[in-house]
Amino acid sequence: NASAFQGAGLTLIGMGKQGEAFPFLNAAVRLNPSLALAQFHIAKYLNMSGFSSQAVQHLQKATEAEPANSALWYALGLACRDRPNSSSMAAEALGKAVKLDRTNPVLLADYAEMLHETERSSDAEKLFREAISLAPDNPDIKAKFAMFLLNYLPTPARILEADAVFKLALQKMPEDPYVLLGLGRVAYSRGNPNEAVSLFERSVALSPGTASVWYWLARACQRNGNPVRAKQAMAENKRLQDSFIARSLAEEKARDNPKDINRQLTLARLCAKGKENARAISVYQHVLTLDSTNTAARHELDSLISSLSASGEMPDMNMFNTMVASFEHKK
């Protein structure tokens, strides 16, 4: 029965066998969609594998089954936050989580971020300060709050406060790219481009895939008289932004045209480039089912698998393919 499938899946998770757990959890929710814990763990795997839309659907079913469970609303809010154009949905879910549990400072800070993003910055500041009062030693919350101070009404007094809060966070996270970015922005706002460049360079070295760091590095380099590096940084910022847009468009086109080999191949390449390895392998395999003689797909797939196997990064394709099969079953 459904409860037995869920129990077996949760037992396997406890043993660290997530790949083997997924089929049991999937069977459980097919029989009984109101099994919130099974829905939660399925959503967790889906989100990690790049299927955020499907993850949201499972979490919505979980919250319908247990509407008084703050953790489920929190998970739904985070899943929505990672999707394009879903800020309002994320804020709504996180708001419901906060109403159910106002003692979780990390939740309060995440909700505050979403309130700021949805133009409720005054309420966001109150929540940030409440979160810090609950967890005064949490460096992540401090860093988020300090960045908020730079983004919302950045008066000299607020920039001074942001600087102090960032430095407290830096004591516990000396190599955190987000904190270094924030301190770089403080230096830039105070007219110290050389210090800003140094901080941005450290940040970008730690997090080269973050477009905003390259943007601020470009601005600081332009101000301190290094137009060559500024041009390089702005070009990388644009490349990362364009890559994100291209990936989103490619996924939409591939989903709408499942038998279009060129669109499927484009998606596979973008997934591989973005290190979404399981998704890339799966799409390459799909291309080869459409055209087994496609030499480009065969060569790129073999190269990807060889590289991942050599580095020990080969994903669990059994679990991934089971997830994909579950989507097809629902269709």
Backbone torsions as a table, in degrees:
resi	resn	phi	psi	omega
1	ASN	NA	174.9	-174.3
2	ALA	-60.5	-43.4	-179.2
3	SER	-63.6	-36.0	179.1
4	ALA	-67.0	-41.4	177.4
5	PHE	-62.6	-43.5	178.7
6	GLN	-62.7	-44.4	179.9
7	GLY	-60.3	-41.2	178.9
8	ALA	-64.8	-41.9	179.0
9	GLY	-63.2	-43.6	-179.7
10	LEU	-67.1	-34.9	176.5
11	THR	-63.2	-43.4	179.0
12	LEU	-64.8	-37.5	176.4
13	ILE	-61.6	-42.5	178.3
14	GLY	-62.0	-25.5	178.3
15	MET	-90.0	1.9	-179.8
16	GLY	79.5	19.3	-177.2
17	LYS	-108.9	65.2	-175.8
18	GLN	-61.9	-39.0	-179.1
19	GLY	-61.7	-37.9	178.8
20	GLU	-77.6	-22.1	-177.3
21	ALA	-74.8	-33.8	-171.4
22	PHE	-56.2	-46.7	-179.1
23	PRO	-59.7	-35.3	178.9
24	PHE	-68.2	-44.1	179.4
25	LEU	-65.1	-39.8	179.8
26	ASN	-64.3	-40.9	177.4
27	ALA	-63.9	-36.9	-178.9
28	ALA	-63.1	-46.1	-176.0
29	VAL	-76.3	-22.1	173.5
30	ARG	-66.0	-39.2	-179.9
31	LEU	-78.3	-35.1	-177.3
32	ASN	-146.4	93.3	-177.8
33	PRO	-62.5	-12.4	-176.8
34	SER	-87.1	6.5	177.2
35	LEU	-79.5	92.0	-170.8
36	ALA	-63.3	-38.9	-177.2
37	LEU	-66.5	-40.2	176.6
38	ALA	-64.3	-42.6	178.5
39	GLN	-60.8	-40.3	-179.5
40	PHE	-61.7	-48.0	-177.1
41	HIS	-69.6	-35.6	174.9
42	ILE	-61.6	-45.4	179.3
43	ALA	-60.8	-38.7	179.6
44	LYS	-60.1	-45.9	179.3
45	TYR	-66.0	-40.8	-179.3
46	LEU	-63.0	-44.0	-179.6
47	ASN	-63.3	-41.8	179.2
48	MET	-64.8	-25.9	-176.7
49	SER	-96.0	5.7	176.2
50	GLY	91.7	9.4	179.8
51	PHE	-103.2	65.8	-173.9
52	SER	-66.7	-36.0	-179.4
53	SER	-62.7	-44.2	179.0
54	GLN	-68.5	-34.5	177.8
55	ALA	-62.0	-43.3	179.0
56	VAL	-60.4	-42.1	180.0
57	GLN	-60.2	-42.3	179.5
58	HIS	-67.9	-38.8	179.7
59	LEU	-70.0	-32.0	175.3
60	GLN	-63.3	-39.8	176.8
61	LYS	-66.8	-36.0	179.1
62	ALA	-65.3	-43.1	-179.9
63	THR	-70.0	-30.4	174.5
64	GLU	-65.3	-36.5	-179.4
65	ALA	-74.6	-36.7	-178.3
66	GLU	-132.6	74.3	-175.7
67	PRO	-67.4	-12.5	179.5
68	ALA	-98.0	10.2	-178.2
69	ASN	-95.2	105.5	-176.9
70	SER	-61.2	-38.8	-176.8
71	ALA	-61.5	-35.2	180.0
72	LEU	-70.5	-41.5	176.5
73	TRP	-64.7	-37.7	178.0
74	TYR	-61.8	-47.4	179.3
75	ALA	-61.4	-40.2	178.1
76	LEU	-63.4	-42.4	178.8
77	GLY	-61.4	-41.9	179.8
78	LEU	-67.7	-38.0	179.0
79	ALA	-65.7	-40.6	177.6
80	CYS	-67.2	-36.9	-179.0
81	ARG	-59.0	-32.3	-177.2
82	ASP	-82.5	-1.5	-179.5
83	ARG	-102.7	146.9	177.8
84	PRO	-63.8	143.3	173.4
85	ASN	58.0	34.5	-179.5
86	SER	-124.0	22.4	-176.3
87	SER	-62.1	-42.6	-178.5
88	SER	-64.5	-42.0	178.6
89	MET	-64.2	-40.1	178.6
90	ALA	-64.5	-44.6	-180.0
91	ALA	-62.5	-39.2	179.6
92	GLU	-64.3	-45.1	-179.3
93	ALA	-66.5	-43.1	179.4
94	LEU	-66.4	-35.1	177.0
95	GLY	-62.1	-40.8	177.7
96	LYS	-66.0	-36.9	177.7
97	ALA	-63.7	-41.3	-179.7
98	VAL	-66.1	-39.1	178.5
99	LYS	-60.8	-32.1	-179.1
100	LEU	-85.1	-25.1	-177.8
101	ASP	-151.9	101.7	-179.3
102	ARG	-99.0	14.0	-178.3
103	THR	-100.2	-3.0	-177.8
104	ASN	-95.7	105.4	-175.1
105	PRO	-67.2	-32.0	178.8
106	VAL	-67.0	-41.1	175.7
107	LEU	-60.9	-44.8	179.6
108	LEU	-59.6	-41.6	-179.6
109	ALA	-67.1	-40.6	178.7
110	ASP	-65.1	-39.8	177.6
111	TYR	-65.9	-39.5	178.2
112	ALA	-59.5	-42.2	177.9
113	GLU	-58.9	-42.7	-178.9
114	MET	-70.3	-34.6	176.1
115	LEU	-62.6	-42.0	177.5
116	HIS	-62.8	-40.7	-179.0
117	GLU	-67.2	-28.1	179.2
118	THR	-100.8	24.9	171.3
119	GLU	65.3	38.6	172.5
120	ARG	-123.3	55.2	-169.0
121	SER	-68.6	-32.8	178.6
122	SER	-62.6	-45.2	176.4
123	ASP	-64.9	-35.7	-179.8
124	ALA	-61.5	-43.1	-178.3
125	GLU	-63.3	-40.2	177.9
126	LYS	-60.4	-42.6	-179.9
127	LEU	-67.8	-40.7	177.7
128	PHE	-58.7	-45.1	-178.2
129	ARG	-68.9	-33.0	175.5
130	GLU	-66.2	-41.9	179.5
131	ALA	-62.4	-41.6	179.9
132	ILE	-67.5	-34.4	178.2
133	SER	-66.1	-30.3	178.3
134	LEU	-80.3	-30.3	-177.5
135	ALA	-138.5	72.7	-174.4
136	PRO	-65.9	-15.7	-178.1
137	ASP	-104.3	6.2	-177.9
138	ASN	-81.7	111.5	-175.9
139	PRO	-70.8	-30.0	179.0
140	ASP	-65.1	-43.6	179.3
141	ILE	-65.2	-42.0	178.4
142	LYS	-58.5	-44.7	-178.0
143	ALA	-63.9	-42.8	178.9
144	LYS	-63.0	-41.7	-179.5
145	PHE	-66.4	-42.4	-179.5
146	ALA	-62.9	-39.6	178.3
147	MET	-66.1	-36.8	175.9
148	PHE	-59.6	-42.3	179.8
149	LEU	-61.3	-33.4	178.1
150	LEU	-74.5	-28.4	-175.1
151	ASN	-90.8	-23.2	-175.4
152	TYR	-119.3	114.7	178.9
153	LEU	49.7	61.3	-175.1
154	PRO	-76.5	70.9	175.4
155	THR	-72.5	164.4	177.5
156	PRO	-54.4	-38.7	-179.7
157	ALA	-66.4	-39.4	-179.3
158	ARG	-72.5	-35.4	175.8
159	ILE	-64.6	-38.9	176.7
160	LEU	-62.3	-42.7	178.4
161	GLU	-65.8	-41.6	178.9
162	ALA	-60.4	-42.6	179.6
163	ASP	-59.7	-45.5	-179.4
164	ALA	-64.5	-41.5	-178.4
165	VAL	-69.5	-41.3	176.7
166	PHE	-60.1	-41.1	-178.1
167	LYS	-67.8	-33.1	174.3
168	LEU	-66.0	-40.5	177.7
169	ALA	-66.1	-37.4	-178.6
170	LEU	-63.3	-30.5	179.2
171	GLN	-60.1	-33.8	-179.5
172	LYS	-97.8	-19.5	180.0
173	MET	-132.6	70.1	-172.9
174	PRO	-66.5	-18.8	-179.3
175	GLU	-118.1	32.1	-179.9
176	ASP	-88.3	120.1	-176.3
177	PRO	-63.5	-31.7	-179.9
178	TYR	-67.6	-42.3	178.1
179	VAL	-66.1	-42.3	179.1
180	LEU	-64.2	-38.2	175.3
181	LEU	-60.5	-45.1	-179.7
182	GLY	-62.5	-44.0	179.0
183	LEU	-66.4	-34.1	175.4
184	GLY	-64.1	-39.5	178.2
185	ARG	-67.3	-35.4	175.7
186	VAL	-61.9	-47.9	179.8
187	ALA	-61.0	-41.9	179.9
188	TYR	-62.4	-43.2	-178.1
189	SER	-66.6	-23.6	179.7
190	ARG	-92.6	6.2	178.3
191	GLY	78.8	29.5	178.1
192	ASN	-116.2	72.8	-174.5
193	PRO	-64.5	-32.3	-179.8
194	ASN	-64.1	-45.7	176.8
195	GLU	-63.9	-39.7	179.6
196	ALA	-62.4	-44.7	179.7
197	VAL	-59.6	-44.0	-180.0
198	SER	-59.4	-44.1	-179.8
199	LEU	-69.1	-41.4	179.2
200	PHE	-65.8	-38.0	178.7
201	GLU	-63.7	-39.3	176.3
202	ARG	-64.6	-40.9	-179.2
203	SER	-65.4	-45.5	-176.3
204	VAL	-69.6	-28.3	176.9
205	ALA	-67.6	-32.6	179.5
206	LEU	-84.3	-28.3	-176.7
207	SER	-138.8	69.5	-174.6
208	PRO	-68.3	-13.1	-179.2
209	GLY	-92.8	6.7	-179.3
210	THR	-96.9	111.0	-173.3
211	ALA	-62.0	-39.4	-174.7
212	SER	-63.3	-30.7	179.0
213	VAL	-66.2	-41.8	178.2
214	TRP	-64.1	-36.6	179.3
215	TYR	-61.8	-48.2	-179.1
216	TRP	-69.4	-33.3	175.6
217	LEU	-63.1	-41.0	178.8
218	ALA	-61.5	-44.1	-179.2
219	ARG	-64.1	-42.7	-178.6
220	ALA	-68.1	-39.7	179.2
221	CYS	-65.8	-38.2	177.8
222	GLN	-62.6	-39.0	-177.9
223	ARG	-73.6	-32.3	-177.5
224	ASN	-93.3	12.2	172.3
225	GLY	84.3	32.9	177.1
226	ASN	-124.9	73.8	-174.8
227	PRO	-65.5	-26.9	179.9
228	VAL	-65.8	-50.2	178.8
229	ARG	-66.4	-35.4	178.1
230	ALA	-61.0	-43.0	179.3
231	LYS	-64.4	-41.3	178.4
232	GLN	-61.9	-45.9	-177.1
233	ALA	-66.1	-42.4	-179.9
234	MET	-66.3	-34.6	177.8
235	ALA	-65.5	-38.9	178.8
236	GLU	-70.0	-37.4	175.1
237	ASN	-58.8	-45.8	-179.8
238	LYS	-66.0	-40.5	-179.7
239	ARG	-61.1	-43.4	-179.4
240	LEU	-66.7	-41.5	178.5
241	GLN	-65.9	-43.3	178.9
242	ASP	-63.9	-36.7	179.9
243	SER	-64.5	-40.8	178.6
244	PHE	-64.2	-44.4	179.6
245	ILE	-64.3	-43.8	-179.5
246	ALA	-62.8	-39.4	179.3
247	ARG	-64.0	-43.0	-180.0
248	SER	-65.2	-44.1	179.7
249	LEU	-66.6	-39.8	-179.6
250	ALA	-63.7	-40.0	179.1
251	GLU	-65.1	-41.7	-179.8
252	GLU	-64.0	-44.4	-179.1
253	LYS	-67.6	-38.8	179.4
254	ALA	-67.1	-37.8	178.9
255	ARG	-65.8	-38.6	-178.5
256	ASP	-79.4	-18.1	-178.1
257	ASN	-132.6	69.6	-172.6
258	PRO	-63.6	-16.3	-178.9
259	LYS	-107.0	7.6	178.0
260	ASP	-86.4	106.2	-173.5
261	ILE	-62.0	-42.6	-178.0
262	ASN	-62.6	-41.5	-179.7
263	ARG	-71.1	-36.9	176.9
264	GLN	-65.7	-40.3	-179.6
265	LEU	-67.6	-37.6	176.4
266	THR	-61.3	-43.7	179.0
267	LEU	-63.9	-43.2	179.8
268	ALA	-58.9	-43.6	-178.9
269	ARG	-66.4	-41.1	179.0
270	LEU	-67.2	-37.3	176.7
271	CYS	-63.9	-43.0	179.2
272	ALA	-64.0	-41.3	179.5
273	LYS	-64.2	-35.0	179.9
274	GLY	-88.5	11.2	178.0
275	LYS	65.5	20.8	172.0
276	GLU	-86.7	72.8	-165.9
277	ASN	-65.4	-44.8	-180.0
278	ALA	-62.7	-42.4	179.8
279	ARG	-64.4	-42.2	-179.8
280	ALA	-61.2	-46.6	179.9
281	ILE	-60.6	-44.7	-179.0
282	SER	-61.0	-42.5	-178.5
283	VAL	-70.9	-39.0	175.2
284	TYR	-59.4	-43.2	178.7
285	GLN	-62.3	-37.7	177.8
286	HIS	-63.7	-41.2	177.5
287	VAL	-58.9	-41.9	-178.3
288	LEU	-71.5	-24.1	173.0
289	THR	-72.9	-27.8	177.1
290	LEU	-78.9	-35.5	-179.0
291	ASP	-149.8	95.2	-176.6
292	SER	-67.1	-13.0	-179.0
293	THR	-97.4	7.4	-178.1
294	ASN	-72.5	99.3	-173.8
295	THR	-66.9	-34.0	179.7
296	ALA	-63.8	-47.5	-179.9
297	ALA	-63.2	-42.7	179.8
298	ARG	-62.2	-46.7	-178.8
299	HIS	-64.2	-45.7	-177.8
300	GLU	-66.9	-37.9	178.0
301	LEU	-66.0	-46.1	-179.8
302	ASP	-62.3	-40.4	179.2
303	SER	-64.8	-41.5	-179.7
304	LEU	-64.7	-46.9	-179.5
305	ILE	-63.3	-41.2	179.5
306	SER	-62.3	-43.4	-179.3
307	SER	-65.9	-43.3	-179.1
308	LEU	-68.3	-37.6	178.9
309	SER	-65.8	-41.1	-179.1
310	ALA	-65.9	-33.7	-178.0
311	SER	-91.9	-2.3	-179.0
312	GLY	74.3	21.9	-177.2
313	GLU	-108.9	13.9	-179.1
314	MET	-64.2	122.8	-177.3
315	PRO	-74.4	164.6	177.3
316	ASP	-78.0	95.0	-176.3
317	MET	-74.1	-23.5	178.2
318	ASN	-61.5	-47.4	178.8
319	MET	-65.3	-42.3	-177.9
320	PHE	-62.9	-46.3	-178.9
321	ASN	-66.3	-31.0	175.9
322	THR	-65.8	-38.8	177.5
323	MET	-63.5	-46.1	-180.0
324	VAL	-61.8	-41.3	179.3
325	ALA	-62.9	-34.7	179.1
326	SER	-66.2	-34.0	176.4
327	PHE	-64.5	-44.4	-178.8
328	GLU	-63.1	-36.5	179.1
329	HIS	-62.9	-41.8	-178.4
330	LYS	-66.9	-35.9	178.8
331	LYS	-63.9	NA	NA
